[in-house]
Amino acid sequence: SGVNLVALVFARLSAAREVEADRLYLFYTGWLLCLTGLLGIAITGDAFNLFVFLEISSLATYLLISLGHDRRGLLA
């Protein structure tokens, strides 16, 4: 999606500052999983798939939060 391309430009800069170089693959994996979940929420037609996509995006978001250097984000 177009919004993803714009956000990815800023996410690359943020990931370079916040995520260690050997864990960047986890960042991009989490990014794609979160994007998949959010796009699935937007196009789903029933409540079951809505729940599945919500779980996918939330688990990927938890992964992205845990990758940062600052451990205060884990308490949130």
C-alpha positions as CSV (number, residue, x, y, z in Angstrom):
1,S,0.0,0.0,0.0
2,G,1.1,3.6,-0.5
3,V,1.0,4.4,3.2
4,N,3.3,1.5,3.9
5,L,5.9,2.9,1.5
6,V,5.9,6.3,3.1
7,A,6.1,4.8,6.6
8,L,8.9,2.4,5.6
9,V,11.1,5.3,4.7
10,F,10.9,6.6,8.3
11,A,10.9,3.1,9.8
12,R,14.3,2.4,8.2
13,L,15.8,5.5,9.9
14,S,14.2,4.5,13.2
15,A,15.3,0.9,12.9
16,A,18.9,1.9,12.2
17,R,18.9,3.9,15.5
18,E,16.9,1.6,17.7
19,V,17.5,-2.0,16.5
20,E,20.9,-3.8,16.6
21,A,22.2,-4.7,13.2
22,D,22.1,-8.4,13.8
23,R,18.4,-8.2,14.7
24,L,17.2,-6.1,11.7
25,Y,15.8,-9.2,10.0
26,L,13.4,-9.6,13.0
27,F,12.3,-5.9,12.6
28,Y,11.4,-6.4,8.9
29,T,9.7,-9.7,9.6
30,G,7.6,-8.0,12.3
31,W,6.9,-5.1,10.0
32,L,5.6,-7.3,7.3
33,L,3.5,-9.4,9.7
34,C,2.0,-6.3,11.2
35,L,1.2,-4.9,7.8
36,T,-0.4,-8.2,6.7
37,G,-2.6,-8.2,9.8
38,L,-3.7,-4.6,9.4
39,L,-4.4,-5.1,5.7
40,G,-6.3,-8.2,6.5
41,I,-8.4,-6.3,9.0
42,A,-9.3,-3.8,6.4
43,I,-10.4,-6.4,3.8
44,T,-12.0,-9.2,5.9
45,G,-15.6,-10.0,5.6
46,D,-16.4,-11.9,8.8
47,A,-15.8,-11.7,12.5
48,F,-13.6,-14.8,12.8
49,N,-11.0,-13.6,10.3
50,L,-11.1,-10.2,11.9
51,F,-10.1,-11.8,15.1
52,V,-7.3,-13.8,13.4
53,F,-5.9,-10.7,11.7
54,L,-6.1,-8.7,14.9
55,E,-4.1,-11.4,16.7
56,I,-1.5,-11.4,13.9
57,S,-1.0,-7.7,14.0
58,S,-0.9,-7.5,17.8
59,L,1.7,-10.2,18.1
60,A,3.8,-8.6,15.4
61,T,3.5,-5.3,17.3
62,Y,4.7,-6.9,20.5
63,L,7.7,-8.2,18.6
64,L,8.5,-4.7,17.3
65,I,8.2,-3.1,20.7
66,S,10.6,-5.7,22.2
67,L,13.3,-5.0,19.6
68,G,14.2,-1.5,20.9
69,H,17.2,-0.7,23.0
70,D,15.1,1.1,25.6
71,R,13.6,-1.5,27.9
72,R,11.0,0.9,29.3
73,G,8.8,0.1,26.2
74,L,8.4,-3.4,27.6
75,L,6.5,-2.1,30.6
76,A,4.0,-0.3,28.5
